[in-house]
Amino acid sequence: MQKSDFIYDLPQEKIATHPLKRRDESKFLVFNGAIRDHHFSQLPILLPENSQLVFNNTKVIKARLRFTKIEVAKPIEVFCLNPFQQSIEEAMEAKNQIRFECMVGNLKRWKDHPLHLELKEDLTLSATKGERSGQGFVISFTWTGSYTFSEVVNIAGQIPLPPYMNREAEEEDIERYQTIYASKNGSVAAPTAGLHFTPRVLQELESFGHERLELTLHVGAGTFKPLGDGDISTHKMHAEEIIISRKWLQDYLNHKGPKFAVGTTSLRMLESCHWIGAKLITTGRFKNLAQFDAYELDQKITTDEAYRALIDYLDSADISLTALQTQLMIRPGYRIKSTQGIITNFHQPGSTLLLLVCAGIGEAWRRVYTHALENNYRFLSYGDSSMLYFNR
């Protein structure tokens, strides 16, 4: 399959660059063979009886740091991507010093000198450029005071909006480019399917007897990386940190009704844990998931079996949760095992997110996207939503 198989014409005016006044007033396309148009506020009555919704509770950090030597000069921008050789959870709680893999803007202006930001009377942040790594450099951050790194970036940084918005972050983005249930610091992009939920919608979900399950996948900047030209199998998938906990695994297993992932990140998490469990069953090893592991492991292992294996492993190690990395690539031909469907926004042409949608509903994705374009749906992160039932 080629990248060209996943291209469609997305006019610039269809891309939502700002959120609607109310989160849940977005349009909501429901696809289950047929297409129906609704509004997101109707979700609780549109779900099958006794559904379980799986949310990603990661929280976007203000990962863009701007260092300026003089007021008139262009700032050197340091975009924090991933902690260097430690987990995101540990990095967010670090005090006084940390190393991060970062992209650097206006790199030519940064020689070998440290950069400094005086933020408060008792807080000065310093950055020192180290060796090249991945997409950028290893940056050593040090700071004064008794602040954690998550507190430092919250004071010093800016919300990292997606590049296709073509604008600077504004005051409203601090609240609106964040789900209302976000609680675990660590993402550099929002799990945008969750942006539509309001306290009222969550309350009505409970009133209608639906269950809510939360897990954590920290979204990386690689989510915006387009497919390279040519065969999609040559695309190098980005790695993201996931938190595997006994509690959510057991809550998933306990629920016997339909299950829906809220967003591509929740689905990637659920499917990744299926294959991490399958790998544990077949090899006895509990380790990170590589890009194509899922296509090489035993396809007959059920999600219940895989998740029980993970619970047994955690119990035997006497731990309640742990962090791993996933590079899982969900593409056409992949059979989604963990949910009956997904709640998701409308994604960029030629993106890995669109591949995931195609894996779930096949070539019907073109019919769904054409309908959305012709009926004035708003696209991408601040755009409208959909609920897609997967092929079975």
Beta strands, then each sheet from edge to edge (+ up, - down):
strand 1: 27-31
strand 2: 35-39
strand 3: 52-56
strand 4: 58-60
strand 5: 64-67
strand 6: 76-83
strand 7: 97-105
strand 8: 115-120
strand 9: 123-133
strand 10: 136-143
strand 11: 184-187
strand 12: 211-218
strand 13: 240-245
strand 14: 259-262
strand 15: 321-326
strand 16: 341-345
strand 17: 385-389
sheet 1: 2+ 1- 17- 16+ 14+ 3+ 12+ 13- 15+
sheet 2: 4+ 11+
sheet 3: 5+ 6- 7+ 10- 9+ 8-
end
